């Protein structure tokens, strides 16, 4: 899976783009998101879930917090996606079609976030 941060260039920017991944990596994301949803874990780094190729050094952690904050930039190119359990449950469902080879894209962060998280098989949206 590749990851990068697009600060500008589109009306949807800024965004963190997760792309160029396989079905098994989507299944790993689903498992991780479900563990965040059910409270098995409260924090996971994307790099511990799937092998990542960070094009520009971007890193992201996924955090369960009952007060969802969306994407937080902790420092340059280091982000946290902080969501409540129900949103992690929804994200697991959103990723499901990708585990079966579906193409396309989905947004993983609430619209309220200044920074969006894009999951896209091809990198496009």
C-alpha positions as YAML, in Angstrom:
chain: A
units: angstrom
residues:
- id: 1
  name: UNK
  ca: [0.00, 0.00, 0.00]
- id: 2
  name: UNK
  ca: [1.22, 3.46, -0.86]
- id: 3
  name: UNK
  ca: [0.54, 6.55, 1.21]
- id: 4
  name: UNK
  ca: [1.11, 10.22, 0.58]
- id: 5
  name: UNK
  ca: [-0.17, 13.62, 1.66]
- id: 6
  name: UNK
  ca: [-1.66, 15.97, -0.92]
- id: 7
  name: UNK
  ca: [-1.78, 19.43, 0.58]
- id: 8
  name: UNK
  ca: [-3.33, 21.06, -2.49]
- id: 9
  name: UNK
  ca: [-4.17, 20.54, -6.14]
- id: 10
  name: UNK
  ca: [-7.84, 19.57, -5.79]
- id: 11
  name: UNK
  ca: [-10.93, 20.96, -4.10]
- id: 12
  name: UNK
  ca: [-10.87, 17.86, -1.80]
- id: 13
  name: UNK
  ca: [-7.35, 18.70, -0.57]
- id: 14
  name: UNK
  ca: [-5.75, 18.53, 1.82]
- id: 15
  name: UNK
  ca: [-5.96, 14.74, 1.92]
- id: 16
  name: UNK
  ca: [-4.05, 11.65, 2.92]
- id: 17
  name: UNK
  ca: [-4.18, 9.12, 0.12]
- id: 18
  name: UNK
  ca: [-3.96, 5.36, 0.73]
- id: 19
  name: UNK
  ca: [-3.73, 3.55, -2.59]
- id: 20
  name: UNK
  ca: [-2.20, 0.84, -4.78]
- id: 21
  name: UNK
  ca: [-3.13, -2.03, -2.47]
- id: 22
  name: UNK
  ca: [-4.19, -5.66, -2.79]
- id: 23
  name: UNK
  ca: [-7.31, -7.46, -1.55]
- id: 24
  name: UNK
  ca: [-5.40, -9.06, 1.33]
- id: 25
  name: UNK
  ca: [-4.28, -5.62, 2.50]
- id: 26
  name: UNK
  ca: [-7.91, -4.45, 2.46]
- id: 27
  name: UNK
  ca: [-8.79, -7.49, 4.60]
- id: 28
  name: UNK
  ca: [-6.05, -6.50, 7.05]
- id: 29
  name: UNK
  ca: [-7.52, -2.98, 7.24]
- id: 30
  name: UNK
  ca: [-10.97, -4.42, 7.92]
- id: 31
  name: UNK
  ca: [-9.61, -6.56, 10.75]
- id: 32
  name: UNK
  ca: [-7.78, -3.56, 12.23]
- id: 33
  name: UNK
  ca: [-10.81, -1.27, 11.98]
- id: 34
  name: UNK
  ca: [-12.99, -3.91, 13.65]
- id: 35
  name: UNK
  ca: [-10.49, -4.21, 16.50]
- id: 36
  name: UNK
  ca: [-10.70, -0.43, 16.97]
- id: 37
  name: UNK
  ca: [-14.50, -0.59, 16.82]
- id: 38
  name: UNK
  ca: [-14.87, -3.33, 19.44]
- id: 39
  name: UNK
  ca: [-12.20, -1.94, 21.77]
- id: 40
  name: UNK
  ca: [-9.68, -4.75, 21.36]
- id: 41
  name: UNK
  ca: [-7.17, -2.00, 20.65]
- id: 42
  name: UNK
  ca: [-7.23, 1.78, 20.91]
- id: 43
  name: UNK
  ca: [-4.41, 2.71, 18.54]
- id: 44
  name: UNK
  ca: [-2.76, 1.18, 15.47]
- id: 45
  name: UNK
  ca: [-0.16, 2.46, 13.05]
- id: 46
  name: UNK
  ca: [-0.89, 1.80, 9.38]
- id: 47
  name: UNK
  ca: [2.62, 0.33, 9.04]
- id: 48
  name: UNK
  ca: [1.80, -2.37, 11.60]
- id: 49
  name: UNK
  ca: [-1.33, -3.36, 9.68]
- id: 50
  name: UNK
  ca: [0.06, -3.56, 6.14]
- id: 51
  name: UNK
  ca: [3.44, -2.96, 4.51]
- id: 52
  name: UNK
  ca: [3.51, 0.65, 3.35]
- id: 53
  name: UNK
  ca: [5.47, 2.61, 0.80]
- id: 54
  name: UNK
  ca: [5.37, 6.21, 1.98]
- id: 55
  name: UNK
  ca: [6.01, 8.30, -1.11]
- id: 56
  name: UNK
  ca: [6.76, 11.50, 0.82]
- id: 57
  name: UNK
  ca: [7.37, 10.24, 4.38]
- id: 58
  name: UNK
  ca: [3.70, 10.46, 5.42]
- id: 59
  name: UNK
  ca: [2.71, 8.35, 8.43]
- id: 60
  name: UNK
  ca: [-0.70, 7.77, 9.98]
- id: 61
  name: UNK
  ca: [-2.01, 6.12, 13.11]
- id: 62
  name: UNK
  ca: [-5.62, 5.12, 13.68]
- id: 63
  name: UNK
  ca: [-7.01, 5.98, 17.11]
- id: 64
  name: UNK
  ca: [-10.26, 5.06, 18.84]
- id: 65
  name: UNK
  ca: [-11.62, 7.88, 20.98]
- id: 66
  name: UNK
  ca: [-15.25, 8.46, 21.86]
- id: 67
  name: UNK
  ca: [-14.78, 12.11, 20.95]
- id: 68
  name: UNK
  ca: [-14.02, 11.77, 17.24]
- id: 69
  name: UNK
  ca: [-11.68, 14.50, 16.09]
- id: 70
  name: UNK
  ca: [-11.06, 13.39, 12.51]
- id: 71
  name: UNK
  ca: [-7.54, 13.88, 11.21]
- id: 72
  name: UNK
  ca: [-5.01, 15.59, 13.44]
- id: 73
  name: UNK
  ca: [-1.61, 16.65, 12.13]
- id: 74
  name: UNK
  ca: [0.69, 15.79, 15.04]
- id: 75
  name: UNK
  ca: [3.77, 17.10, 13.27]
- id: 76
  name: UNK
  ca: [4.89, 17.51, 9.67]
- id: 77
  name: UNK
  ca: [3.67, 14.45, 7.67]
- id: 78
  name: UNK
  ca: [2.64, 12.59, 10.86]
- id: 79
  name: UNK
  ca: [-1.10, 12.25, 11.30]
- id: 80
  name: UNK
  ca: [-3.65, 10.58, 13.54]
- id: 81
  name: UNK
  ca: [-7.15, 9.63, 12.42]
- id: 82
  name: UNK
  ca: [-9.18, 9.83, 15.64]
- id: 83
  name: UNK
  ca: [-12.68, 8.39, 15.44]
- id: 84
  name: UNK
  ca: [-15.29, 6.86, 17.78]
- id: 85
  name: UNK
  ca: [-16.08, 3.14, 17.73]
- id: 86
  name: UNK
  ca: [-19.12, 3.49, 15.47]
- id: 87
  name: UNK
  ca: [-17.11, 5.27, 12.76]
- id: 88
  name: UNK
  ca: [-14.45, 2.53, 12.87]
- id: 89
  name: UNK
  ca: [-17.25, -0.02, 12.45]
- id: 90
  name: UNK
  ca: [-18.54, 1.94, 9.46]
- id: 91
  name: UNK
  ca: [-15.02, 2.19, 7.99]
- id: 92
  name: UNK
  ca: [-14.66, -1.61, 8.20]
- id: 93
  name: UNK
  ca: [-17.86, -1.90, 6.14]
- id: 94
  name: UNK
  ca: [-16.66, 0.75, 3.68]
- id: 95
  name: UNK
  ca: [-13.43, -1.18, 3.03]
- id: 96
  name: UNK
  ca: [-15.21, -4.54, 2.57]
- id: 97
  name: UNK
  ca: [-15.74, -4.29, -1.22]
- id: 98
  name: UNK
  ca: [-11.99, -3.72, -1.72]
- id: 99
  name: UNK
  ca: [-11.30, -7.10, -0.08]
- id: 100
  name: UNK
  ca: [-13.11, -8.71, -3.02]
- id: 101
  name: UNK
  ca: [-11.11, -6.89, -5.70]
- id: 102
  name: UNK
  ca: [-13.50, -3.97, -6.23]
- id: 103
  name: UNK
  ca: [-12.00, -0.82, -7.70]
- id: 104
  name: UNK
  ca: [-13.00, 2.72, -6.86]
- id: 105
  name: UNK
  ca: [-12.49, 4.87, -3.79]
- id: 106
  name: UNK
  ca: [-13.96, 5.73, -0.39]
- id: 107
  name: UNK
  ca: [-13.45, 8.52, 2.15]
- id: 108
  name: UNK
  ca: [-12.53, 7.29, 5.65]
- id: 109
  name: UNK
  ca: [-12.65, 10.54, 7.63]
- id: 110
  name: UNK
  ca: [-15.77, 12.51, 8.47]
- id: 111
  name: UNK
  ca: [-16.48, 15.50, 6.25]
- id: 112
  name: UNK
  ca: [-15.93, 17.71, 9.29]
- id: 113
  name: UNK
  ca: [-12.19, 17.05, 9.19]
- id: 114
  name: UNK
  ca: [-10.05, 19.66, 7.51]
- id: 115
  name: UNK
  ca: [-7.90, 16.81, 6.18]
- id: 116
  name: UNK
  ca: [-9.64, 13.88, 4.48]
- id: 117
  name: UNK
  ca: [-8.43, 10.28, 4.20]
- id: 118
  name: UNK
  ca: [-8.91, 8.70, 0.79]
- id: 119
  name: UNK
  ca: [-8.78, 4.95, 0.23]
- id: 120
  name: UNK
  ca: [-8.43, 4.40, -3.51]
- id: 121
  name: UNK
  ca: [-7.38, 1.31, -5.42]
- id: 122
  name: UNK
  ca: [-5.86, 3.38, -8.24]
- id: 123
  name: UNK
  ca: [-5.11, 6.61, -6.38]
- id: 124
  name: UNK
  ca: [-7.81, 8.53, -8.25]
- id: 125
  name: UNK
  ca: [-11.06, 9.97, -6.92]
...
